[in-house]
Structures are given as C-alpha cells and as structure tokens.
Amino acid sequence: MKKVIVIAGPTASGKTALSIEVAKKINGEIVSCDSMQIYKDMNIGTAKVTEEEMDGIKHYLVDFVEPTKRYTVSDFKNDAEVAIEEIISKGKVPIVVGGTGLYANSLIYGINYPDMEFDLKYRDELMSKAQTEMGLKSLYEEASNIDSEAIKNISPNDKKRIIRILEIYKETGKTKTELEELSKIGGIKYDFKKFAIDMDREKLYERINLRVDLMIENRSN
C-alpha cells in the first residue's frame, strides 16, 4: 500500500510552509485539502498559496473551480485520489495538506458521503435559530440526541458542523456516523501517515489577525 503523508492543523498554524519544506526534502508534491482554496479568484480570506510560496513545488486542487459551481465532498475525494495517483506515477510522495476536516476524513477513512441536495429552507431556519446563544445550545443538544458519537468531536460553538449533523439526518434518515460506517466497506486505498500541528490558542489568534491584515494590504496594492 502506497504511503501518503497528511499534514493537518488550524488556519495560520504553518501547514503551508511546513508542507513545502517537507516536499523539498522527500521529493513530494502537495494535494490541497481546503474547501475554499479550490475556488478561482477567491484569494482574500482563503489564504490561498501563492506561486512564490510554492517555491517550485507542484500543488493540486488549488484555484481550479468556478465560484458558481457546486463542488461536493464526493467531488473532492475523487479529484484528490486522481491527484495522488498522478504524483505516485511520477515516483514522488503525495502530501495532503489542509484544514477542512470533512474533506480529509472522506479521503483518509475511505468515506463516501452521498451527494445530497440539502433543503435550503430548513438550513435557513437552523441558521436563524443559531444566531442566539440559547438557540445554538438547543441545536447542539438536538444534534447530540441524534448522533452522540459525531457530536463528541464538535465544539458547542461550531455552528456549521452542528447544523450539518441535523441536515444529514433530515435528508437521509440516518446519522452522519451511520453513513460513514456504511461507506467504509470499500476499504482504504493508501497508507496515510497523519501529522497535526498544535499551537497555543493566543498565539494562533495573533497569527490569524496578522494574516488577514496582510491579505487585505496585498489586495489593496
């Protein structure tokens, strides 16, 4: 089974710089695992890697989808596996880098999420309810009752992931955990070696603020 390196971590933790240095040392190429960096033109706010930062290291799945196009987790998994095979065919080491957990999990654990069309009216109702602290707490409790396993890894303040649990259950009648277990039957294609960057929260927030300032400054120039 071919080895694939995975470097994960929060925004502004240094994943990009680290992955590029690793790629130089082990003859690797990088597969982005970021749900926003896939989109063309959307540079501010996504901290999209620049040509200069790439420093000659080929990157896949960056800046290739039109912002108007619907792009699913299933699309990412298929595209990532194609990129990994291309890198391996060159005799190089694939390095998956990013901070989108759903994308990473689909690839690392062989999860095939169904291509669901979510009820936008229901989503709007949930988003509206989540605007208040008590409303979000209520949604968290509801999600916990539906899928106690998935909620273990989700912060009570993580509005997006809480809502995702509720949406999946409404659309399929199954929990996110059930769908993931059912989809793992096909097995895992690669030997994933996973690494995660951890950082003091205060220092991380300082880095995020600095990054935003730099992105806006570069855009104005």
Secondary structure per residue as TSV (DSSP state, phi and psi in degrees):
chain	resnum	aa	ss	phi	psi
A	1	M	-	360.0	127.2
A	2	K	-	-70.1	141.4
A	3	K	E	-83.8	139.1
A	4	V	E	-131.6	126.4
A	5	I	E	-87.0	139.6
A	6	V	E	-122.6	125.6
A	7	I	E	-117.0	113.5
A	8	A	E	-118.4	166.6
A	9	G	-	158.6	167.1
A	10	P	-	-71.5	168.0
A	11	T	T	-54.0	136.4
A	12	A	T	69.1	18.7
A	13	S	S	-86.9	-7.3
A	14	G	S	102.2	17.2
A	15	K	H	-60.3	-44.1
A	16	T	H	-61.7	-52.0
A	17	A	H	-61.6	-42.8
A	18	L	H	-63.7	-45.9
A	19	S	H	-63.4	-36.5
A	20	I	H	-68.4	-40.5
A	21	E	H	-65.3	-40.6
A	22	V	H	-63.5	-44.0
A	23	A	H	-59.2	-39.0
A	24	K	H	-63.4	-39.0
A	25	K	H	-77.8	-30.4
A	26	I	H	-115.9	15.1
A	27	N	T	59.2	56.4
A	28	G	E	-112.4	167.2
A	29	E	E	-131.9	156.2
A	30	I	E	-111.1	134.0
A	31	V	E	-109.1	114.3
A	32	S	E	-71.2	138.5
A	33	C	-	-123.1	55.7
A	34	D	-	-128.0	123.9
A	35	S	T	-72.9	-10.1
A	36	M	T	-106.4	-32.1
A	37	Q	T	-71.0	-11.6
A	38	I	T	-67.1	-26.6
A	39	Y	B	-83.1	137.8
A	40	K	S	-66.8	146.0
A	41	D	S	71.7	-20.0
A	42	M	-	-83.6	78.2
A	43	N	-	-94.3	-40.4
A	44	I	T	-73.1	129.6
A	45	G	T	93.7	-19.2
A	46	T	T	-102.3	-13.4
A	47	A	T	52.2	44.2
A	48	K	-	-61.2	135.5
A	49	V	-	-64.0	136.3
A	50	T	-	-93.8	164.6
A	51	E	H	-57.7	-40.6
A	52	E	H	-63.2	-43.6
A	53	E	H	-66.1	-33.8
A	54	M	H	-60.6	-31.6
A	55	D	T	52.7	41.7
A	56	G	T	87.8	-6.1
A	57	I	-	-87.0	124.4
A	58	K	-	-68.3	133.5
A	59	H	E	-115.9	140.4
A	60	Y	E	-113.1	153.3
A	61	L	S	63.1	38.6
A	62	V	S	-124.0	130.8
A	63	D	S	59.2	48.2
A	64	F	-	-132.3	-1.6
A	65	V	B	-115.9	134.3
A	66	E	-	-66.5	138.6
A	67	P	T	-58.9	-21.9
A	68	T	T	-85.6	-8.3
A	69	K	S	-88.5	140.2
A	70	R	-	-79.7	126.1
A	71	Y	-	-129.5	120.2
A	72	T	-	-102.0	170.6
A	73	V	H	-60.1	-39.0
A	74	S	H	-61.8	-41.1
A	75	D	H	-60.1	-44.3
A	76	F	H	-60.9	-48.0
A	77	K	H	-57.9	-44.7
A	78	N	H	-64.2	-46.3
A	79	D	H	-66.0	-38.4
A	80	A	H	-65.2	-40.4
A	81	E	H	-67.8	-35.6
A	82	V	H	-63.7	-43.8
A	83	A	H	-63.3	-43.4
A	84	I	H	-60.7	-43.8
A	85	E	H	-63.5	-38.2
A	86	E	H	-64.2	-42.9
A	87	I	H	-64.0	-45.1
A	88	I	H	-62.3	-38.6
A	89	S	H	-63.5	-22.2
A	90	K	T	-85.9	-3.4
A	91	G	T	80.5	19.6
A	92	K	-	-108.9	172.1
A	93	V	E	-102.1	123.2
A	94	P	E	-73.9	135.1
A	95	I	E	-124.9	109.8
A	96	V	E	-88.3	125.6
A	97	V	E	-131.0	130.8
A	98	G	E	166.5	179.6
A	99	G	S	-125.5	10.5
A	100	T	-	-94.7	102.2
A	101	G	H	-58.5	-41.4
A	102	L	H	-62.5	-41.6
A	103	Y	H	-63.5	-48.7
A	104	A	H	-61.3	-45.3
A	105	N	H	-62.4	-39.3
A	106	S	H	-59.6	-35.9
A	107	L	H	-82.9	-50.6
A	108	I	H	-65.9	-40.4
A	109	Y	T	-103.3	8.7
A	110	G	T	65.3	35.6
A	111	I	-	-90.8	127.0
A	112	N	-	-104.5	93.3
A	113	Y	-	-71.4	134.4
A	114	P	-	-65.2	149.1
A	115	D	-	-80.8	89.7
A	116	M	-	-97.2	139.8
A	117	E	-	-97.6	107.3
A	118	F	-	-77.6	149.9
A	119	D	-	-73.6	106.2
A	120	L	H	-67.2	-31.3
A	121	K	H	-65.2	-43.3
A	122	Y	H	-63.8	-40.8
A	123	R	H	-61.9	-43.7
A	124	D	H	-61.5	-38.6
A	125	E	H	-63.0	-43.3
A	126	L	H	-66.6	-43.1
A	127	M	H	-62.3	-40.4
A	128	S	H	-64.0	-42.8
A	129	K	H	-65.8	-34.5
A	130	A	T	-75.7	-4.9
A	131	Q	T	-67.3	-25.9
A	132	T	S	-102.6	154.0
A	133	E	H	-60.2	-43.8
A	134	M	H	-68.9	-34.9
A	135	G	H	-65.9	-42.8
A	136	L	H	-66.0	-38.7
A	137	K	H	-61.8	-40.1
A	138	S	H	-64.3	-41.6
A	139	L	H	-66.2	-37.7
A	140	Y	H	-62.5	-43.4
A	141	E	H	-64.9	-39.7
A	142	E	H	-63.6	-44.4
A	143	A	H	-64.0	-37.4
A	144	S	H	-63.9	-39.1
A	145	N	H	-68.3	-32.0
A	146	I	H	-78.8	-45.6
A	147	D	-	-142.1	80.3
A	148	S	H	-65.2	-25.4
A	149	E	H	-73.7	-47.7
A	150	A	H	-66.0	-35.1
A	151	I	H	-71.1	-17.5
A	152	K	T	-57.8	-33.1
A	153	N	T	-99.6	14.8
A	154	I	S	-121.1	131.2
A	155	S	-	-69.0	145.2
A	156	P	T	-60.9	-13.8
A	157	N	T	-99.9	-0.4
A	158	D	-	-85.8	82.1
A	159	K	H	-56.7	-45.2
A	160	K	H	-60.4	-47.1
A	161	R	H	-75.6	-31.4
A	162	I	H	-63.3	-46.4
A	163	I	H	-64.6	-36.8
A	164	R	H	-59.9	-41.1
A	165	I	H	-60.0	-43.7
A	166	L	H	-68.9	-39.9
A	167	E	H	-64.5	-45.2
A	168	I	H	-59.8	-43.7
A	169	Y	H	-65.8	-40.3
A	170	K	H	-65.2	-41.1
A	171	E	H	-76.4	-33.6
A	172	T	H	-113.0	-19.8
A	173	G	S	77.5	3.4
A	174	K	S	-122.1	155.5
A	175	T	-	-80.3	162.7
A	176	K	H	-58.2	-41.2
A	177	T	H	-62.5	-43.3
A	178	E	H	-62.5	-44.9
A	179	L	H	-62.1	-40.1
A	180	E	H	-65.1	-42.0
A	181	E	H	-66.3	-41.7
A	182	L	H	-63.9	-33.1
A	183	S	H	-83.0	-9.3
A	184	K	G	-83.4	1.5
A	185	I	G	-60.3	-33.1
A	186	G	G	-71.0	-11.8
A	187	G	-	83.7	179.8
A	188	I	-	-109.8	135.0
A	189	K	-	-83.4	-25.4
A	190	Y	S	-129.6	162.7
A	191	D	E	-93.5	93.9
A	192	F	E	-81.4	125.9
A	193	K	E	-104.3	107.1
A	194	K	E	-99.7	135.1
A	195	F	E	-133.0	139.8
A	196	A	E	-127.4	136.7
A	197	I	-	-89.9	129.1
A	198	D	-	-115.5	148.1
A	199	M	-	-154.2	146.7
A	200	D	-	-54.3	134.0
A	201	R	H	-60.5	-42.9
A	202	E	H	-62.8	-43.5
A	203	K	H	-64.6	-38.9
A	204	L	H	-62.8	-44.0
A	205	Y	H	-62.9	-37.8
A	206	E	H	-61.9	-41.9
A	207	R	H	-66.5	-38.1
A	208	I	H	-64.7	-45.6
A	209	N	H	-61.6	-42.4
A	210	L	H	-64.3	-40.9
A	211	R	H	-61.9	-44.0
A	212	V	H	-61.4	-45.0
A	213	D	H	-59.6	-42.6
A	214	L	H	-67.5	-39.3
A	215	M	H	-63.7	-42.6
A	216	I	H	-67.7	-40.7
A	217	E	H	-62.7	-43.9
A	218	N	H	-66.1	-35.5
A	219	R	H	-68.1	-38.7
A	220	S	H	-70.5	-22.8
A	221	N	-	-82.9	360.0
